[in-house]
């Protein structure tokens, strides 16, 4: 079966060959597509079509029509069609070569094709522009061509079928399909050439999601458009692209899409691009800047706290910390806050825009913390404080804080424990001591906040005294607290000191009795019992502390008017209890020799008594006789006072006299304290 094939080609000059015979070819201009059309000899509507584009054959296509369209024919140099019927399977082949000429704006190009014949009348050259409108641009005659400043006909002789003419000062409007013939209809069956005019691509713009998280991939697309003509050609143009980073050209990036892995550094990078068509490069696009989103990885303190070897910031209590700027690399910026940690939890610190303002520090502050929050992420950085402080000393007596008291009374035989507390950081040295002989005896010492001292199972009178709590820090700060501890003890004989007696005469004895008591013994509670166990009139007039020790006393009594019936055992009672007892015997005085101290005491006493009697005698001369007895009684009272003063003076002299060498021991019972008697 024989096929009659008609070929429609848009904007191309074609020379077609049919296997076995040459067919008449018609060309149409329809958006760059080629339409093959054939007329069968029978009424068959079932065909197999094979298309070869530039030697690349497509798979067989089953067609139920008498035409087949090849789109975008201008992309190829040649197109071949082979049409078969299922009955004969005979090849019907047509090959069409597409003629294309490219030029840039302002250039000049020769356009040529071969016409089937040159008509007798004239040959018209037509231009079909991008809007598929046909215009006659030149009329060629046997004897010449119509002249035009835009075109020049170059064929010689003029009636040759080798059509050749020149286009000058080419613009985009000159693009399109050129063909010729006697008329427009006949021109479809002749040759033709497609003129492509390359234009500079439009200024590109960059598309892409510029704000994205770091470590994700981002695609930037450089979008431009070819301005080459005709427009159906520009739609098929593949532009090449150039990318720039901060106006520096990137190598090996020619695609329209740039794929990036987003990092923090992209926030400082600007990207732009250009598009190129046939060596015509567009202007550079507006630069875009990626906005990478990321949270904090680390925090930086400015200035950096000057920590010690234990990574702690040393600060004194009451001092201030700050200002310190806490910065975090975040985009968008993080919310930075400050807190400080105490023993009872976290508390907000004064801060503004990430700056820790002046913060007063107390000893309970252990840490200062900067917190940076970004979306659901947060990062913290802190520094530990070494708060130094030093408190006043505190004394505890039996685990009781004595507060501001300076004197504490403890009953004898009760427990007694002293504790010295000095709070401080660094840990101070704490000492607990007792003042003695103008100095301080250290009872306990500790490199600790506490120094403790226990007085055994029970307190004694000898524990009475002034105790000092002393603290010292490594920074030479000191703190001292003193307290007087008085042990309340009932009067009793001081067995560590001998009881002594001084013999003034056969009828007079001065007795010195050492007594331990706090507070001091009360004279009104003392009673002397004579040998007959009845109270006797013995003068006990002076109670003195021994060597300024408040619990040691000497009770001095004068026993006078001794007669034979008054010699024997004497007892001193305190509140009805025997304090001491001793014997007074009659002694010979012929061999008695007083010491110099005794003589001084007696002389002083005699002088005082003599003066007293002198005043009494003078006074009696001016009084009446009936007052004589009253004056005598009064004189006895005065004698008693003089004797008391005499004993005090005598005691003072005894402090400078080695009385132990002049005393002799009195006989005593088992309840007596050791004593000596001096004649």
C-alpha positions in Angstrom: 0.0 0.0 0.0 1.3 3.4 -1.0 1.2 6.4 1.4 1.1 10.0 0.4 2.8 11.9 3.2 2.4 15.6 3.7 4.8 17.2 6.3 4.0 20.3 8.3 7.0 22.0 10.0 6.9 25.1 12.1 9.7 27.6 11.7 12.2 25.4 9.9 13.6 24.9 6.5 13.3 21.2 5.6 14.5 19.0 2.8 12.5 15.7 3.0 13.2 12.4 1.3 10.7 9.5 1.0 12.0 6.0 0.5 11.4 5.3 -3.2 10.1 8.7 -4.2 10.1 12.4 -3.3 6.8 13.7 -1.8 5.4 17.1 -1.9 6.0 18.8 1.5 4.0 21.6 3.1 5.4 23.7 6.1 3.2 25.3 8.8 4.4 27.4 11.7 2.8 26.3 14.9 4.9 27.0 18.0 7.9 25.1 16.9 6.2 21.8 16.4 6.4 19.5 13.2 3.3 17.8 11.9 3.7 14.8 9.6 0.5 14.2 7.6 -0.1 11.4 5.1 -2.9 10.2 2.8 -3.3 6.4 2.6 -4.5 4.5 -0.6 -7.0 2.6 1.5 -9.3 3.4 4.4 -6.9 2.2 7.0 -6.7 4.1 10.3 -4.2 1.9 12.1 -0.5 2.7 11.8 2.8 2.1 13.4 5.0 5.2 13.6 8.8 5.3 14.3 10.4 8.7 15.0 14.2 9.3 14.9 15.6 12.5 16.3 19.2 13.1 15.5 19.8 9.4 15.1 18.0 8.4 18.3 14.9 6.3 17.5 11.9 6.2 19.8 9.9 3.2 20.5 7.1 2.3 18.2 4.0 4.3 18.6 0.5 3.0 17.6 -1.4 5.8 15.9 -5.1 5.7 15.0 -4.9 8.9 12.8 -3.3 10.1 9.5 -0.9 12.6 11.2 1.7 12.7 13.9 3.2 15.8 15.6 6.8 16.0 16.8 7.0 18.8 19.5 9.9 21.2 19.8 11.4 20.3 16.5 13.8 23.2 16.6 15.8 21.3 19.2 17.0 18.8 16.6 19.0 19.0 13.4 17.1 16.2 11.7 13.8 14.4 12.2 13.0 11.1 10.5 9.5 9.4 10.4 8.8 5.9 9.3 5.1 5.0 8.9 3.9 1.4 8.5 0.5 -0.3 8.2 -0.2 -3.5 10.1 -1.1 -5.2 6.8 2.0 -4.6 4.7 4.7 -3.6 7.2 6.3 -1.6 4.3 8.6 1.3 5.3 7.5 4.8 4.4 10.3 7.1 5.5 10.7 10.8 5.4 13.8 12.7 6.7 13.7 16.4 7.4 16.7 18.6 8.1 16.0 21.7 10.2 18.1 24.8 9.2 18.8 27.2 12.1 20.9 30.4 12.2 21.9 32.1 15.5 22.8 35.7 16.0 23.2 38.2 18.8 21.6 41.6 18.9 23.3 44.1 16.7 25.0 41.5 14.6 24.5 40.6 10.9 23.8 37.2 9.4 23.4 35.6 5.9 20.2 33.6 5.4 20.2 30.9 2.7 18.2 28.0 1.4 17.5 26.2 -1.9 14.2 26.8 -3.6 12.5 24.1 -5.7 12.4 26.6 -8.6 12.6 30.3 -9.3 9.3 31.7 -10.6 9.0 33.6 -13.9 7.4 36.6 -12.3 9.1 37.2 -8.9 10.2 35.4 -5.8 8.9 36.8 -2.4 10.8 36.4 0.8 8.6 36.2 3.9 9.3 36.6 7.7 7.1 34.9 10.2 7.8 36.5 13.6 7.3 35.3 17.1 3.6 36.0 16.9 3.2 33.8 13.8 2.4 36.7 11.7 3.8 36.6 8.1 5.3 39.7 6.5 6.9 40.1 3.1 10.3 41.7 3.4 11.7 41.5 -0.1 10.7 41.0 -3.7 13.3 39.4 -6.0 13.0 39.7 -9.8 15.1 38.2 -12.6 16.7 41.5 -13.1 17.2 42.4 -9.4 15.8 42.8 -5.9 13.9 45.5 -4.1 16.5 47.4 -2.0 16.2 47.8 1.7 18.5 49.3 4.4 17.8 46.3 6.6 18.3 43.5 4.0 20.7 42.9 1.1 20.0 40.2 -1.6 23.2 38.4 -2.4 22.2 35.7 -4.9 23.8 36.0 -8.3 22.2 35.7 -10.8 19.0 36.9 -9.3 16.9 34.0 -10.6 19.1 31.3 -9.1 17.4 28.8 -6.8 20.2 29.2 -4.2 18.5 31.9 -2.2 21.0 34.1 -0.2 20.4 37.4 1.6 21.9 39.4 4.5 20.1 40.9 7.6 21.9 43.8 9.3 21.7 45.4 12.7 19.8 42.4 14.0 17.2 42.9 16.8 15.0 40.5 18.7 12.2 41.5 16.3 14.3 40.0 13.4 14.0 36.5 15.0 11.7 34.0 13.3 11.3 31.9 10.3 12.3 33.0 6.8 11.1 31.3 3.7 10.1 32.2 0.1 7.9 31.5 -2.9 5.5 33.0 -5.3 3.0 33.6 -2.5 2.6 32.7 1.2 0.9 29.4 0.4 3.6 28.3 -2.1 6.3 29.3 0.4 5.2 26.4 2.6 6.6 24.0 0.0 9.9 25.7 -0.4 13.0 25.9 1.8 13.4 28.1 4.9 15.6 29.0 7.8 14.9 29.8 11.4 16.8 32.8 12.7 17.4 32.7 16.5 18.4 36.0 18.1 20.0 35.6 21.5 19.2 38.1 24.2 20.6 38.8 27.6 18.7 36.8 30.2 16.5 38.7 32.6 17.9 39.7 36.0 17.6 36.6 38.1 15.9 36.3 41.5 16.7 33.7 44.1 14.1 31.6 45.7 14.5 29.4 48.8 13.6 29.2 52.5 16.2 31.5 53.8 15.3 31.1 57.5 16.0 27.5 58.6 17.6 25.4 61.3 21.3 24.7 61.2 22.5 21.3 60.1 19.5 21.1 57.7 19.8 21.3 53.9 18.7 24.3 52.0 18.1 24.8 48.3 18.5 28.2 46.6 17.2 28.5 43.1 18.4 31.1 40.7 15.4 32.0 38.5 15.8 33.8 35.2 14.2 33.8 31.8 15.7 33.8 28.4 14.9 36.9 26.3 16.0 35.1 23.1 13.6 35.1 20.2 11.4 33.6 18.9 9.6 33.0 22.2 9.0 29.4 21.5 12.7 29.0 21.3 13.3 30.9 24.5 11.1 28.4 26.3 13.4 25.7 25.3 16.7 27.4 26.1 18.7 25.9 28.9 20.5 28.7 30.7 23.7 28.2 32.6 24.2 29.9 36.0 27.0 31.3 38.0 26.8 31.6 41.8 28.6 34.2 44.0 29.4 34.2 47.7 29.9 37.7 49.0 30.5 38.7 45.3 33.2 36.0 44.9 32.5 33.5 42.1 31.9 29.9 43.2 33.7 27.3 41.2 31.9 24.2 39.7 28.4 25.6 40.4 26.6 26.1 37.1 23.1 24.7 37.9 20.2 26.8 38.7 19.9 25.2 42.1 22.5 25.5 44.9 22.2 23.0 47.7 23.7 23.9 51.1 24.1 22.4 54.5 23.2 25.3 56.8 25.8 26.3 59.4 26.1 29.2 61.8 28.5 30.9 59.5 25.8 31.3 56.8 24.4 34.3 58.7 27.4 36.2 57.6 27.2 35.1 53.9 25.4 36.7 51.0 24.5 34.7 47.9 23.8 36.0 44.4 23.7 34.6 40.9 23.8 35.4 37.1 22.2 33.6 34.2 24.0 33.1 30.8 22.5 32.4 27.3 24.9 32.0 24.4 27.7 33.8 26.2 25.3 36.6 27.2 25.4 37.0 31.0 22.6 38.7 32.9 23.2 41.3 35.6 23.8 39.9 39.0 20.8 39.2 41.2 20.0 40.9 44.4 22.0 39.2 47.2 20.1 37.1 49.7 21.3 36.2 53.2 20.6 32.9 54.9 19.2 33.3 58.4 20.3 30.1 60.2 18.4 29.3 63.4 20.3 27.8 66.3 20.3 27.7 70.0 23.1 28.1 72.5 26.0 25.6 72.7 28.0 27.4 75.3 27.9 30.5 77.4 30.7 33.0 77.9 31.3 35.2 80.9 32.7 38.7 80.4 34.8 39.4 82.4 35.6 35.8 83.3 35.4 35.3 87.1 38.9 34.9 88.7 38.5 31.5 90.4 40.9 29.9 92.7 42.6 26.5 92.4 39.3 24.9 93.5 37.4 26.6 90.7 35.7 28.9 93.2 35.3 32.7 93.2 36.5 34.0 96.5 34.4 36.9 97.8 33.9 38.4 101.2 30.5 38.4 102.8 28.7 41.7 102.1 30.8 42.4 99.0 29.1 42.5 95.6 29.6 40.4 92.5 29.1 42.0 89.1 28.5 43.3 86.6 29.2 40.2 84.5 27.9 39.8 80.9 26.7 36.3 80.0 26.6 35.9 76.2 25.2 33.0 74.2 25.5 32.6 70.4 21.9 32.1 69.4 19.8 33.1 66.5 17.3 34.6 67.2 18.8 35.8 70.4 18.4 33.7 73.5 16.6 34.7 76.7 19.4 35.1 79.2 18.6 35.2 83.0 20.7 35.0 86.1 19.9 33.1 89.4 21.8 32.5 92.6 21.6 29.4 94.7 21.2 29.4 98.4 20.7 26.5 100.9 16.9 26.9 100.5 16.8 26.9 96.7 17.2 29.1 93.6 16.4 32.8 93.6 16.3 35.4 90.8 19.3 37.7 90.6 19.2 41.3 89.4 20.0 41.2 85.7 19.3 43.1 82.5 20.0 42.1 78.9 22.2 39.2 80.1 24.2 41.4 82.5 24.4 40.4 86.1 24.0 43.6 88.0 25.7 44.3 91.4 24.7 41.4 93.6 25.3 41.6 97.4 26.6 38.2 98.6 25.8 36.5 101.9 27.3 33.4 103.3 24.4 31.2 102.1 25.1 31.9 98.4 26.9 28.9 97.0 26.5 29.4 93.2 25.6 32.0 90.6 24.0 30.6 87.5 23.5 32.0 84.0 20.7 30.3 82.1 20.1 30.7 78.4 16.9 29.5 76.9 16.1 29.2 73.1 12.8 27.6 72.1 12.8 24.3 74.0 16.6 24.3 74.4 18.4 25.6 77.4 22.1 25.8 78.5 23.4 26.8 81.9 26.8 27.9 83.1 27.7 28.7 86.7 30.5 29.5 89.0 30.8 28.5 92.6 31.4 31.0 95.4 33.8 30.7 98.3 32.2 33.3 100.6 34.5 34.3 103.4 33.2 35.5 106.7 34.2 35.7 110.3 31.7 36.0 113.2 32.1 37.2 116.8 33.0 34.6 119.3 30.1 32.9 121.2 30.4 31.0 124.5 28.1 28.2 125.6 27.9 27.0 129.2 26.5 23.6 129.5 25.2 23.9 125.9 23.4 27.1 126.7 24.2 30.3 124.8 25.1 32.9 127.4 24.3 35.7 124.9 25.3 39.0 126.3 25.8 37.9 129.9 29.3 38.4 131.3 28.8 36.4 134.5 27.4 32.9 135.0 26.8 31.2 138.3 27.0 27.4 138.5 26.2 25.4 141.6 29.1 23.4 142.9 29.1 19.7 142.0 26.9 20.3 139.0 28.2 19.5 135.5 30.2 22.2 133.8 31.2 22.3 130.2 32.4 25.3 128.2 32.1 25.6 124.5 33.6 28.3 122.2 32.0 28.8 118.8 33.5 31.0 116.1 31.8 30.7 112.7 34.0 31.5 109.8 35.3 30.6 106.4 38.0 29.7 106.0 37.8 27.6 109.2 39.3 29.6 112.0 41.5 28.5 114.9 39.4 28.5 118.1 40.9 28.5 121.6 39.3 28.3 125.0 41.4 29.6 127.9 41.3 30.8 131.5 43.0 33.9 132.7 45.5 33.2 135.4 48.3 35.3 137.0 48.0 38.0 134.5 48.0 35.7 131.5 45.8 33.1 129.8 46.1 29.3 130.1 44.8 27.6 127.0 42.5 24.8 127.9 41.6 23.6 124.4 42.4 24.5 120.9 41.0 23.3 117.6 41.1 24.0 113.9 37.4 24.0 113.8 34.4 26.2 114.5 34.2 24.7 118.0 36.5 24.3 120.9 35.1 22.4 123.9 36.4 21.9 127.5 34.7 19.7 130.1 35.5 20.1 133.8 34.9 16.4 134.7 31.8 15.1 136.3 31.2 18.1 138.6 32.2 21.7 139.0 34.4 22.8 141.9 35.1 26.1 143.5 38.6 26.1 142.0 36.9 26.2 138.6 35.8 29.8 139.3 37.4 32.3 137.1 37.4 34.3 133.8 37.2 32.2 130.7 38.1 33.6 127.2 36.9 32.4 123.8 39.4 33.4 121.2 39.0 33.0 117.4 41.6 33.7 114.7 41.3 33.4 110.9 44.0 32.9 108.3 43.5 36.5 107.3 44.6 37.7 110.8 41.1 38.6 112.0 40.5 38.0 115.6 37.4 37.8 117.9 37.4 37.5 121.6 34.6 36.9 124.2 35.2 36.7 127.9 32.9 35.4 130.6 33.2 35.1 134.4 32.1 31.7 135.7 31.4 31.6 139.4 31.0 28.3 141.2 28.6 28.6 144.0 30.1 26.7 146.9 29.1 26.5 150.6 31.8 27.8 153.1 34.2 25.1 154.3 37.7 24.9 155.6 40.5 25.3 153.0 42.6 22.3 153.7 45.3 23.4 151.4 46.2 26.3 153.8 47.1 25.8 157.5 44.9 27.5 160.1 47.1 29.8 162.2 46.9 31.5 165.6 48.9 34.4 167.0 49.4 34.6 170.8 49.2 38.2 171.8 49.2 37.5 175.5 48.3 34.8 178.0 44.7 36.0 177.8 44.5 36.9 174.0 44.7 34.8 170.9 44.3 35.9 167.2 43.0 33.0 165.1 43.4 33.1 161.2 41.1 30.5 159.6 41.4 29.7 155.8 37.9 29.3 154.2 36.7 28.4 150.8 33.3 29.9 149.8 31.5 31.7 147.1 29.9 34.1 147.6 31.9 35.4 150.6 31.0 34.0 154.0 28.5 36.2 155.9 29.8 37.2 159.4 26.3 37.2 160.9 26.0 33.5 160.1 29.1 32.7 162.2 28.9 31.6 165.8 31.7 30.7 168.2 31.1 28.0 170.9 33.4 28.0 173.9 34.6 25.0 175.9 31.2 24.9 177.6 29.5 24.6 174.2 27.8 27.9 174.7 28.1 30.9 172.4 30.9 33.1 173.5 31.7 36.7 172.7 34.5 36.3 170.2 35.2 39.1 167.8 35.2 37.9 164.2 35.5 41.1 162.3 37.4 40.7 159.0 36.9 38.4 156.0 39.6 38.9 153.4 40.1 37.2 150.0 43.3 35.3 149.7 45.6 36.5 146.9 42.6 38.1 145.2 41.0 34.7 144.6 37.3 35.3 145.0 36.5 31.9 146.6 39.4 31.9 149.1 39.0 33.8 152.3 40.6 34.2 155.7 38.4 34.7 158.7 40.2 36.5 161.5 38.9 36.2 165.0 40.2 37.6 168.4 39.7 35.5 171.4 40.4 37.6 174.5 39.8 37.5 178.3 41.1 34.0 178.5 40.8 32.6 182.1 41.4 29.1 183.4 37.8 28.1 182.8 37.9 29.5 179.2 40.8 27.3 178.1 39.8 24.2 176.1 38.0 23.4 172.8 36.5 26.1 170.7 34.1 25.5 167.7 33.3 27.8 164.8 29.8 27.2 163.4 28.4 28.5 160.1 24.7 28.3 159.8 24.7 25.8 162.6 27.3 23.5 161.0 30.8 23.1 162.5 33.2 24.9 160.2 36.3 24.1 162.4 37.3 23.4 166.0 40.6 23.6 168.0 42.0 23.7 171.5 43.4 26.8 173.3 45.7 25.9 176.2 47.4 28.0 178.8 50.9 28.8 177.8 53.9 30.1 179.7 55.0 33.5 178.4 58.4 33.9 180.2 60.2 32.6 177.2 57.9 34.2 174.6 59.7 36.3 172.2 57.8 38.1 169.5 58.9 38.5 166.0 59.4 41.9 164.6 56.2 41.7 162.8 54.3 40.8 165.9 55.9 43.7 167.8 54.8 46.0 165.0 51.2 44.7 165.2 51.2 45.0 169.0 52.7 48.5 168.9 50.0 49.6 166.4 47.3 48.1 168.5 48.6 49.7 171.7 48.9 53.1 170.1 45.3 52.9 168.8 44.1 51.7 172.2 46.1 54.5 174.0 44.6 57.2 171.7 41.1 55.8 172.2 41.5 55.8 176.0 42.9 59.4 175.9 39.8 60.6 174.2 37.6 58.8 176.6 39.3 60.3 179.7 39.0 63.8 178.2 35.4 63.2 177.5 34.7 61.9 181.0 36.1 65.1 182.5 33.3 67.1 180.9 30.5 64.7 181.7 28.4 64.3 184.7 28.9 61.4 187.1 25.6 59.8 186.3 26.8 59.1 182.7 29.9 57.4 183.8 28.6 53.9 183.4 27.1 54.7 180.0 30.5 56.0 178.9 32.2 52.9 180.1 29.9 50.7 178.0 30.5 53.0 175.0 34.2 52.7 175.6 33.9 48.9 175.4 32.2 49.3 172.0 35.0 51.6 170.8 37.6 49.1 172.0 35.9 46.5 169.9 36.2 48.7 166.8 39.8 49.4 167.5 40.6 45.8 167.9 39.0 45.1 164.5 41.1 47.8 162.9 44.1 46.4 164.6 43.5 42.9 163.3 43.2 44.3 159.7 46.4 46.1 160.1 48.0 43.0 161.6 46.8 40.9 158.7 48.4 43.3 156.2 51.7 43.0 158.1 51.4 39.3 158.0 51.4 39.4 154.2 55.0 40.7 154.4 56.1 38.5 157.3 57.0 34.9 157.3 54.5 34.0 159.9 54.9 30.3 159.3 58.1 30.3 161.3 56.5 32.0 164.3 53.3 29.9 164.5 52.9 26.9 166.8 50.3 24.2 166.2 47.2 24.1 168.3 45.8 20.9 169.5 42.8 20.0 167.2 40.3 17.2 166.8 39.9 15.2 163.7 37.5 17.8 162.3 40.0 20.6 162.6 42.0 22.1 159.8 45.8 22.2 160.2 46.9 25.4 161.9 49.8 26.9 163.6 50.0 28.9 166.8 52.5 31.7 167.3 53.6 33.0 170.7 
